[in-house]
Amino acid sequence: MPTTARAGTPAGRAADGADPWPTIDLLRAWLDADRAHDGREGLLLRVLKLSEEVGEVAQAVIGATGQNPRKGVSHTWDDVRSELCDVVITAMVALRTLTPDAREVFTARLAAVADRSLGGTRDGSPSAPPTP
C-alpha cells in the first residue's frame, strides 16, 4: 500500500477515521498499480469482486450458525461483521473506480434511499402527514 499518509497515521488510514474516502482513494490507487487487466475488463473484474465478498459473508454466516454438518461452527459473528465490512469497502472501491465523484454519487444515493425508505425523514421518525 502507498505510504503517503499524515505523520503519525498508518499509510492509507484516514487521520480522523470519520471520512473513509481518502482511504478508498488509496486502496483504488494501490489496486490499479498492480492490476492484471485494464479498461473495461479490469472494471468488470473489480465489480465482480463484490460477488466474491458477498459469498464470503454467506460462508461466514453458515459457519457461525453451524449449518454445514461437515464443518460445524467454523466462524464467529465477528467474522460475519468483518466480511460485511469487506463488502462495503469493495463496493466503495468499485464505485470510486467508476467515477472520481464517488463521494457525491454515494451521498446522493444514500439520501434518495433514506427519503424513499424513511418517508422523507432521516431520523427514523414518521414524517408529518400532508396537510389537506
N, C-alpha and C positions, 0 to 999 in steps of 0.2 A: 504494500500500500504506500502511496506517496507520503513523504514525511513533512509536507507543508502544513503545519498547524501552529497555532499560537504557542508561545513558550509556556510550559507547564501543563499542556494538554497532549494526550496521545495523538499521533497523526490520524487525521480523519475524524476526530471526535469533536462535536460541537462544543465550544467552550462553556456555554451555559446549560447545555442539554435540552434547552427548550425548543430550538429550531433544528429539525432534522435535515433540512435541505442542503446545508453546506456539506454534511457527511454524505448525503446521497450523491451530490455532485462529485465528491472524491471517489466514491465507490464506482460510479459510472465511468469516470476517467481511468481508474485502475483496471476495470474490466475491458474498456476499449483499448488500452495499451497492450493487452495480451490476448486479444480475441483471434480466433482462427478464421472467422468469416466476417466479411464486411457487407455493407449495403443492405439490401432487402433481406437476404438470407440471415445475416447477423441480427437484424432487428427481429425477425420472426423467431429465431432461436432464443433471443433474450425474453420475448413474450412467452414462449413455450416453457421457459424455466419456471414460470408460475405453476404450471401443471405438476411439475416435479415436486415443488414445495408443498402444494396442496396435498399431494399424495403422501408426503412425509407427515403432514398433520393427521391424515387418516390413519396412517401406520401407528403414530403415537397414541391416538385415541383408542385404537384397537388394543395396543399394548398396555395402556393404562387401565383398561377395563377387563383385561384378561380374556378377550373374546377369541383368541386363537388358542385352541386347546394344546397345540403342539408347543407353543412358546409360553403360555401362561401370562402372568403380569410381567411385561418386559420393559415398560416405560412408566414414567410418573406424570402427574398433571403439570409439573414444572417442564417436562419435555414437551407437552402439548403447548403450553404457553410459549416456549422458545420457538417451536415450529410455526406457531401463528405469527410471531414477530418476523420470522424469516419470510413468510408470505407477504406481509406488509412491506418489508424492506425491498423484496424482489419486485413487487408491484410499483413501488415508488421509483426504483431504478429504471424499470421498463418505461414508466411514464416519462421520466427525465430523458431517456433515450429517444423517445418520440418527439419531445418538444423541449426547447430551452425554457419555456414558460410553464413548467410542470407545477410550480407552486401556485400560480394563478389558476391553472386548469383544475387542480385538486381543490383549491379553496372554493372556486365557483361550483364545482360539482357537489362538494360537501354541503354547501349552503342550499343547493337545489334539493338534495335528498332530505336534508333536515326540514326544509319548508314543506316538502311533499309529505313527509312522514309524521312530522310533529304539528301539522296544521298551521304552519306559519309562525310557530314559536320554536325557540331552540333550547328552552329550559325544561321541556317535557310537559309543561302545564298546558291544558287545553286553551286554544285561542278563544278569544271572546266571540260570542255568536254575532253574526251580522245584524246590524240594526235595521228594522223594517222601513 
